[in-house]
């Protein structure tokens, strides 16, 4: 089939079929009916001269040719999305674009939430969709399914550009009734205490836990929380300690019976970065949003 006669929308269907291994699930993923996806599979088979999916018992598996096409599809569809996004000059005052961002609850509360009022004034019709940091986010960035990832430098892909948004220090936080905070928290107090750690979306660690392990600090983690925002409430009435981002801690402890102490062990600052696909360097809308996030970060101190 000549390229001029090929429906490029079939490429979206092809990727969904390869990844979902099911006509029904692929149809749901791209918003088509099952008959429409079956028709798309038939057209793909005719165009590519390959079965794409073959029955294996009650399951469907991609052919070797389809598996070979999968990484090329990611690059091609990501490039097409960037081409479309960059096709028009971005005007925040009139744009109706929806930006899809991967961010933890910490960075959402500290950075994104304070910016929303300004965006409502300066870009009243844009949308912001925030999804939590989970395993697979890097793949979604590569596919063009998200626009931006906000996260610590060690956890981002080396294959795509990053930009520093701000640096974050860490502090120790505990219940006001914890006697270890009365006269200054010592290193021994910190290491001997029970700790509350955070695990996000299948990641086995976050930056503070990553650095504590790298630096060889032996701590007793007694509670693992599903998000950063719930940690302060889990400290109340206990002798446990949490290692928290300083900006988040100062936002949350003011209304709770908690105290903040300098971290009594050495820990490097966290570099909070914005990462986007390499093909999006000239995406005016995305670069505008990153500029606004960096400008907002400059006001946080």
C-alpha positions as CSV (number, residue, x, y, z in Angstrom):
1,X,0.0,0.0,0.0
2,X,1.3,3.4,-0.9
3,X,1.9,5.8,2.0
4,X,-0.4,8.4,0.5
5,X,-3.3,5.9,0.8
6,X,-2.5,4.8,4.4
7,X,-4.8,6.1,7.2
8,X,-2.4,7.3,9.9
9,X,-5.1,6.8,12.5
10,X,-4.5,3.1,12.0
11,X,-1.1,3.5,13.7
12,X,-2.9,4.4,17.0
13,X,-5.0,1.3,16.7
14,X,-2.0,-0.8,15.9
15,X,-0.1,0.3,19.0
16,X,-3.2,-0.4,21.2
17,X,-3.6,-3.8,19.6
18,X,0.0,-4.8,20.2
19,X,0.0,-3.6,23.8
20,X,-3.4,-4.7,24.9
21,X,-3.3,-8.1,23.0
22,X,-7.1,-7.9,22.7
23,X,-9.5,-6.3,20.2
24,X,-11.9,-5.4,23.0
25,X,-9.4,-3.8,25.3
26,X,-7.7,-2.0,22.4
27,X,-11.1,-0.6,21.4
28,X,-11.8,0.7,24.9
29,X,-8.3,2.3,25.1
30,X,-8.7,4.4,22.0
31,X,-12.5,5.1,22.3
32,X,-13.7,2.9,19.4
33,X,-16.4,0.2,19.3
34,X,-15.3,-3.4,19.1
35,X,-16.5,-3.7,15.4
36,X,-14.6,-0.6,14.5
37,X,-11.4,-2.0,16.0
38,X,-11.9,-5.3,14.3
39,X,-12.3,-3.5,11.0
40,X,-9.0,-1.5,11.8
41,X,-7.2,-4.8,12.5
42,X,-8.4,-6.2,9.2
43,X,-7.2,-3.1,7.3
44,X,-3.8,-3.3,9.1
45,X,-3.4,-6.9,8.2
46,X,-4.1,-6.1,4.6
47,X,-1.8,-3.0,4.6
48,X,1.2,-4.6,6.4
49,X,0.8,-8.2,5.1
50,X,1.0,-9.6,8.6
51,X,-1.6,-11.0,11.0
52,X,-0.5,-8.6,13.8
53,X,-2.3,-10.7,16.4
54,X,-2.6,-14.5,16.4
55,X,-4.7,-16.8,18.6
56,X,-2.8,-18.7,21.3
57,X,-5.4,-20.8,23.1
58,X,-7.8,-18.2,24.6
59,X,-5.3,-15.4,24.3
60,X,-4.0,-13.3,21.5
61,X,-0.3,-12.6,21.1
62,X,1.5,-10.2,18.7
63,X,3.4,-11.6,15.8
64,X,7.2,-11.2,15.6
65,X,6.7,-8.5,13.0
66,X,4.3,-6.6,15.2
67,X,6.7,-6.8,18.1
68,X,9.4,-5.4,15.8
69,X,7.1,-2.5,14.9
70,X,6.3,-1.6,18.5
71,X,9.3,0.7,19.3
72,X,9.1,2.3,15.9
73,X,5.5,3.2,16.6
74,X,6.4,4.9,19.9
75,X,8.9,7.1,18.1
76,X,6.6,7.8,15.2
77,X,3.5,8.6,17.2
78,X,5.5,10.8,19.7
79,X,6.9,12.7,16.8
80,X,3.5,13.2,15.2
81,X,2.1,14.5,18.4
82,X,5.0,17.0,18.8
83,X,4.4,18.1,15.2
84,X,0.8,18.8,15.8
85,X,1.5,20.5,19.1
86,X,4.1,22.8,17.5
87,X,2.0,23.5,14.4
88,X,0.4,26.6,16.0
89,X,1.8,29.5,17.9
90,X,0.8,29.1,21.5
91,X,-1.3,31.9,22.9
92,X,-2.1,31.2,26.6
93,X,-5.0,33.7,26.6
94,X,-6.9,31.8,24.0
95,X,-5.5,28.3,24.1
96,X,-7.7,25.4,25.1
97,X,-4.9,22.9,25.4
98,X,-4.9,20.3,28.2
99,X,-1.5,19.7,29.7
100,X,-0.9,16.2,31.2
101,X,1.5,16.2,34.1
102,X,3.0,13.4,36.2
103,X,3.7,14.7,39.7
104,X,3.6,13.5,43.3
105,X,1.2,14.9,45.8
106,X,4.1,16.7,47.3
107,X,5.1,18.7,44.2
108,X,1.4,19.2,43.4
109,X,0.7,20.9,46.7
110,X,3.9,22.8,47.0
111,X,4.3,24.0,43.4
112,X,1.4,23.3,41.1
113,X,-1.5,24.3,43.4
114,X,-0.2,27.8,44.1
115,X,0.2,28.4,40.4
116,X,-3.4,27.6,39.5
117,X,-4.8,30.9,40.4
118,X,-2.4,32.7,38.1
119,X,-3.1,30.3,35.3
120,X,-6.8,30.9,35.7
121,X,-6.2,34.6,35.1
122,X,-3.5,34.3,32.4
123,X,-4.7,31.2,30.5
124,X,-8.4,30.8,31.5
125,X,-9.2,28.0,29.0
126,X,-6.2,25.6,29.4
127,X,-6.6,22.4,31.3
128,X,-4.3,20.7,33.8
129,X,-4.5,16.9,34.3
130,X,-2.2,15.6,37.1
131,X,-1.6,11.9,37.5
132,X,0.6,10.4,40.3
133,X,4.1,9.2,39.8
134,X,3.8,5.5,39.0
135,X,5.8,2.8,37.3
136,X,5.4,3.2,33.6
137,X,5.3,7.0,33.5
138,X,8.6,7.0,31.7
139,X,7.1,4.9,28.9
140,X,4.1,7.2,28.7
141,X,6.4,10.1,28.2
142,X,8.2,8.3,25.4
143,X,4.8,7.6,23.8
144,X,3.6,11.2,24.0
145,X,0.8,10.2,26.4
146,X,1.9,12.8,28.9
147,X,3.5,16.2,28.4
148,X,5.6,16.7,31.5
149,X,7.1,14.8,34.4
150,X,8.0,16.6,37.6
151,X,10.4,14.6,39.9
152,X,13.8,14.2,41.5
153,X,16.8,14.0,39.2
154,X,17.9,10.4,40.0
155,X,14.5,9.0,39.0
156,X,14.2,10.6,35.5
157,X,15.3,9.2,32.2
158,X,18.7,10.2,30.8
159,X,17.2,10.0,27.3
160,X,15.1,13.2,27.5
161,X,15.8,16.8,28.4
162,X,15.4,18.1,31.9
163,X,15.2,21.5,33.5
164,X,15.9,22.4,37.1
165,X,12.8,23.8,38.8
166,X,14.1,24.2,42.4
167,X,16.2,22.6,45.1
168,X,14.6,21.0,48.2
169,X,16.1,20.3,51.6
170,X,14.9,17.7,54.1
171,X,13.9,18.1,57.7
172,X,12.9,15.8,60.5
173,X,9.3,16.0,61.7
174,X,7.7,14.5,64.8
175,X,4.8,14.8,67.2
176,X,5.1,17.7,69.6
177,X,4.9,15.2,72.5
178,X,8.0,13.3,71.3
179,X,10.7,13.8,73.9
180,X,13.5,13.4,71.4
181,X,12.6,16.8,69.9
182,X,12.7,18.7,73.2
183,X,16.4,19.5,73.3
184,X,17.4,19.1,69.7
185,X,17.3,15.9,67.7
186,X,20.6,14.1,67.7
187,X,21.9,11.7,65.1
188,X,21.5,8.8,67.6
189,X,17.9,9.9,68.3
190,X,17.2,10.0,64.6
191,X,18.7,6.6,63.8
192,X,17.2,4.9,66.9
193,X,13.6,6.1,66.3
194,X,10.9,4.3,64.4
195,X,10.4,6.0,61.0
196,X,7.5,6.6,58.6
197,X,8.5,6.2,55.0
198,X,6.6,6.8,51.7
199,X,6.2,4.4,48.8
200,X,4.7,5.8,45.6
201,X,2.9,3.9,42.9
202,X,5.1,0.8,42.9
203,X,8.4,2.6,43.4
204,X,10.3,0.9,46.2
205,X,11.6,4.2,47.4
206,X,11.5,8.0,47.2
207,X,14.4,10.4,47.2
208,X,14.9,10.6,51.0
209,X,14.8,6.8,51.3
210,X,17.1,6.4,48.2
211,X,19.7,8.7,49.7
212,X,19.4,7.2,53.2
213,X,20.1,3.8,51.7
214,X,23.0,5.1,49.5
215,X,24.6,6.8,52.5
216,X,24.3,3.8,54.7
217,X,21.9,5.1,57.4
218,X,20.4,2.1,59.2
219,X,16.9,3.2,60.2
220,X,13.9,1.2,61.4
221,X,11.0,1.9,59.1
222,X,7.9,0.9,61.0
223,X,5.2,2.4,58.8
224,X,5.0,2.8,55.0
225,X,2.6,5.5,53.8
226,X,1.0,5.7,50.3
227,X,1.6,9.5,49.9
228,X,3.5,12.4,51.4
229,X,0.5,14.3,52.5
230,X,-0.8,11.7,55.0
231,X,2.5,11.4,56.8
232,X,2.0,14.3,59.3
233,X,-1.3,12.8,60.6
234,X,0.4,9.4,61.0
235,X,3.0,11.0,63.3
236,X,0.4,12.3,65.8
237,X,0.5,10.6,69.2
238,X,3.6,8.5,68.3
239,X,7.3,8.6,68.9
240,X,8.1,8.1,65.3
241,X,9.9,10.4,63.0
242,X,9.5,11.3,59.3
243,X,12.0,12.7,56.9
244,X,10.0,15.3,55.0
245,X,10.6,17.9,52.2
246,X,11.1,21.2,54.1
247,X,8.6,23.2,52.0
248,X,5.9,20.6,52.5
249,X,6.6,20.2,56.2
250,X,6.3,24.0,56.8
251,X,2.9,24.0,55.0
252,X,1.5,21.1,56.9
253,X,2.8,21.3,60.5
254,X,1.4,24.8,61.2
255,X,-2.1,23.5,62.0
256,X,-1.0,20.2,63.6
257,X,0.8,19.4,66.9
258,X,4.0,18.7,65.1
259,X,7.6,20.1,65.3
260,X,10.3,20.4,62.7
261,X,14.0,19.9,63.5
262,X,17.1,20.1,61.2
263,X,18.0,16.8,59.8
264,X,20.8,15.5,62.1
265,X,22.4,13.4,59.3
266,X,24.0,14.6,56.1
267,X,21.6,14.4,53.1
268,X,22.1,16.3,49.8
269,X,19.4,18.6,48.5
270,X,17.0,17.1,46.1
271,X,17.0,18.6,42.6
272,X,13.4,18.8,41.5
273,X,13.3,18.6,37.7
274,X,10.9,19.1,34.8
275,X,11.3,16.5,32.1
276,X,9.7,16.4,28.6
277,X,10.2,14.4,25.4
278,X,13.2,15.4,23.3
279,X,10.9,16.0,20.4
280,X,9.1,18.7,22.4
281,X,12.0,21.2,22.5
282,X,10.1,23.6,20.2
283,X,6.7,23.0,21.7
284,X,5.9,26.6,22.7
285,X,3.0,25.7,25.0
286,X,5.0,23.2,26.9
287,X,8.0,25.5,27.3
288,X,5.6,28.3,28.4
289,X,4.2,26.0,31.2
290,X,7.7,25.0,32.3
291,X,8.7,28.7,32.5
292,X,5.7,29.4,34.7
293,X,6.5,26.5,37.0
294,X,10.1,27.7,37.3
295,X,8.9,31.3,38.0
296,X,6.5,30.0,40.6
297,X,9.3,28.0,42.3
298,X,11.4,31.2,42.6
299,X,8.6,32.6,44.9
300,X,8.5,29.6,47.2
301,X,11.4,30.6,49.5
